[in-house]
Amino acid sequence: MTPKLSRTCLLALLLSACTTANHQHSMAPPKQTAQTLDKKISKPAKVKYLLFLPHDYESKATRWPLILFLHGIGERGTDPWKVKVHGPPKVAESMNNFPFVVVSPQCPNGQWWSNEILMALLDDVIARYKIDTNRVYLTGLSMGGFGAWNLALEFPERFAAVAPICGGGNPYYPNAYSGARKAALKSLPFWAFHGDKDPAVALSESERMISALKKFGCNVKLTVYPGVGHDCWTETYNNPALYEWFLAHQRSGEN
């Protein structure tokens, strides 16, 4: 069965989390675990990541929706717990009923997101856990926003919806697609977010991606935050509407 969460319920959970998270942080064990992918693909690949499982994951036979979250440049390193400072891993940790499996890899120092490693990680998690492969969602902020655009354009058939935040990408890349990949991309919805006063990544980066994919025939939308700088992710990830939007989309087909 598909986990459902009304906007009112999700908003209440988020508001409750904001008022109790600081108190609970000092007394409650973490709700997610630090994991490591150590696997040979085209070359040996090793990536640390946080894994969040819903509180009733074990008690239900259902397959769960998954969010793949890509952090920003400031969270690179060798300590995966740094990744919990922003985004879905932070939200999931502070809530009692977050209805997604959340996979949050950590990019090593001095490196950029590797599509090959990310897909190897996603395949590994899907093989080991109860994941609904028709409801795999992708999001990222700043460097992770660029990573989300890049990964989605490379593997559009793998995701049900994508939410890049203050990122950018190559708007001409889809022009080289084959027919099957064009169809997959056209069926993939995007919701991008950006502050119009962002000094680190210009708003035009998101605008040109949205414009190009709209012309390509994709279902796209862009939320611009007036007067907001680079950190537009806090408001975005605290908004229940984002998670409702994720759950409203799924790929067709069987697991």
C-alpha positions in Angstrom: 0.0 0.0 0.0 1.1 3.6 -0.7 2.0 5.5 2.5 -0.2 8.6 2.6 0.3 11.8 4.6 -2.1 14.8 4.4 -0.7 18.3 4.2 -2.2 19.2 7.5 -0.7 16.1 9.2 2.7 16.7 7.6 2.7 20.4 8.5 1.8 19.5 12.1 4.6 17.0 12.3 7.1 19.5 10.9 6.0 22.2 13.4 6.2 19.8 16.3 9.6 18.7 15.2 10.9 22.3 15.2 9.9 22.8 18.8 11.1 19.5 20.2 14.1 18.7 18.1 16.6 20.5 20.3 15.3 18.8 23.5 15.2 15.4 21.8 18.7 15.7 20.3 20.4 15.3 23.6 18.4 12.3 24.7 17.2 10.3 21.7 19.4 7.9 19.6 19.7 8.8 15.9 17.0 7.6 13.7 19.3 6.9 10.8 22.5 4.9 10.5 25.9 5.6 8.8 26.6 3.1 6.0 29.4 2.5 3.5 29.1 1.3 -0.1 32.3 -0.6 -0.9 32.0 -2.0 -4.4 33.8 -2.4 -7.7 32.0 -0.9 -10.6 34.2 0.2 -13.6 36.7 1.1 -10.9 36.7 0.5 -7.1 34.1 2.8 -5.5 33.6 3.6 -1.8 31.1 6.1 -0.5 29.8 6.8 3.0 26.1 7.6 3.4 23.3 8.1 5.9 20.4 5.7 5.7 17.0 6.6 7.2 14.3 4.0 7.5 10.7 4.9 8.6 9.9 3.9 12.2 7.5 1.2 11.0 9.7 -0.1 8.2 10.2 -3.5 9.7 6.5 -4.0 10.7 5.1 -3.4 7.3 5.5 -5.5 4.2 5.0 -2.6 1.9 7.6 -1.2 -0.4 8.6 2.3 0.5 9.2 5.5 -1.5 12.9 6.6 -1.4 14.5 10.1 -1.5 18.1 10.3 -2.7 19.5 13.5 -1.3 22.7 15.2 -2.5 24.3 17.7 -0.1 26.2 20.9 -0.8 30.0 21.6 -1.0 30.3 22.3 2.7 29.3 18.8 3.7 32.0 17.0 1.7 34.4 14.9 3.8 34.8 11.6 5.6 32.2 12.0 8.4 28.7 11.2 7.0 27.0 12.7 10.0 27.9 16.2 8.5 25.3 15.5 5.9 22.5 15.7 8.4 22.9 19.4 8.8 20.5 20.2 6.0 17.7 18.7 3.9 15.7 15.4 4.1 18.1 13.7 6.6 17.7 16.6 9.0 13.9 16.6 8.5 13.6 12.8 8.8 15.6 12.8 12.0 13.4 15.3 13.7 10.0 13.7 12.8 8.2 10.7 14.2 6.5 9.7 10.9 8.5 10.6 7.9 7.1 8.3 5.1 10.3 7.8 3.0 13.5 5.9 3.1 16.2 8.5 2.8 19.6 7.9 1.3 22.1 10.7 1.8 25.6 10.0 0.4 28.7 12.0 1.3 30.9 13.3 -1.5 34.7 13.0 -0.5 36.8 16.1 0.0 38.0 17.7 -3.3 35.6 15.6 -5.4 32.3 16.2 -7.3 29.3 14.0 -7.6 29.9 10.9 -9.7 26.8 9.6 -11.5 28.4 6.1 -11.7 28.9 5.9 -8.0 25.5 7.3 -7.2 23.7 4.8 -9.4 25.8 2.0 -7.9 24.7 3.2 -4.4 21.0 3.4 -5.5 21.1 -0.1 -7.0 22.7 -1.5 -3.9 20.1 0.1 -1.6 17.2 -1.1 -3.8 18.6 -4.6 -3.7 18.9 -4.7 0.1 15.8 -2.8 1.2 12.0 -2.8 0.5 12.0 0.1 -2.0 9.2 1.0 -4.5 11.3 1.6 -7.6 8.4 3.5 -9.2 8.7 6.1 -6.4 12.3 7.0 -6.2 12.8 10.8 -5.8 15.9 12.9 -6.3 16.8 16.2 -4.7 19.9 18.2 -3.8 21.1 21.7 -2.9 23.8 23.9 -4.3 26.6 21.4 -5.4 23.9 18.8 -4.9 21.5 20.8 -7.0 24.0 20.6 -9.9 24.4 16.9 -9.1 20.6 16.3 -9.1 20.2 18.0 -12.5 23.1 16.0 -13.9 22.0 12.6 -12.6 18.4 13.2 -13.6 19.3 14.1 -17.2 21.7 11.1 -17.4 19.2 8.6 -15.9 15.7 10.1 -16.3 14.0 6.6 -16.3 15.2 5.9 -12.8 13.3 8.7 -11.0 9.7 9.6 -10.4 10.3 13.3 -9.6 13.3 15.7 -9.2 13.7 18.8 -7.0 17.0 20.6 -7.6 17.7 23.5 -5.3 19.9 26.5 -6.2 21.7 24.4 -8.8 22.2 24.2 -12.6 23.2 22.0 -15.4 23.6 21.5 -19.2 20.4 22.6 -20.9 21.6 21.2 -24.3 22.3 17.7 -23.1 18.8 16.2 -23.8 19.2 17.2 -27.5 21.4 14.1 -27.9 18.9 11.7 -26.4 17.6 8.6 -28.2 13.8 8.2 -28.5 13.4 6.0 -25.4 15.4 8.4 -23.2 13.5 11.4 -24.6 10.2 9.8 -23.6 11.6 9.0 -20.1 12.7 12.6 -19.7 9.4 14.1 -20.9 7.6 12.0 -18.3 9.8 13.2 -15.5 8.5 16.2 -13.5 10.9 18.8 -12.1 10.4 21.4 -9.4 13.3 23.7 -9.0 13.9 26.3 -6.2 16.1 29.4 -6.1 16.6 32.7 -4.3 16.7 35.7 -6.5 19.5 37.3 -4.4 21.7 34.2 -4.5 25.4 35.4 -4.6 26.9 31.9 -5.1 24.7 30.3 -7.8 22.9 32.8 -10.1 19.1 32.4 -10.4 19.7 32.2 -14.2 21.2 28.7 -13.7 17.8 27.4 -12.6 15.9 29.6 -15.1 17.8 28.3 -18.2 17.3 24.6 -17.1 13.6 25.1 -16.6 13.3 27.0 -19.9 15.1 24.4 -21.8 13.2 21.5 -20.4 9.9 23.3 -20.8 10.6 23.6 -24.5 11.7 20.0 -24.6 8.2 19.1 -23.3 8.8 18.3 -19.7 6.5 19.0 -16.8 8.5 21.7 -14.9 8.1 24.5 -12.5 10.3 27.0 -10.7 9.8 28.6 -7.3 11.8 31.8 -6.8 12.1 33.3 -3.3 12.2 37.1 -3.4 15.0 38.7 -1.4 16.5 35.3 -0.5 20.2 34.5 -0.9 21.9 31.1 -1.3 20.1 29.3 1.5 16.7 28.8 0.0 16.8 25.1 1.0 15.8 25.6 4.6 12.3 26.9 3.6 12.0 24.4 0.8 12.8 21.3 2.8 10.6 22.5 5.7 7.6 22.8 3.3 5.2 19.9 3.5 4.1 20.7 -0.1 7.4 19.3 -1.4 6.9 15.9 0.1 3.2 15.9 -1.0 4.5 16.7 -4.5 6.9 13.8 -4.4 4.3 11.3 -3.3 1.9 12.5 -6.0 4.3 11.2 -8.7 5.3 7.7 -9.6 6.8 5.8 -12.6 4.5 3.3 -14.3 5.6 -0.4 -14.3 6.3 -3.2 -11.9 9.0 -3.5 -9.3 
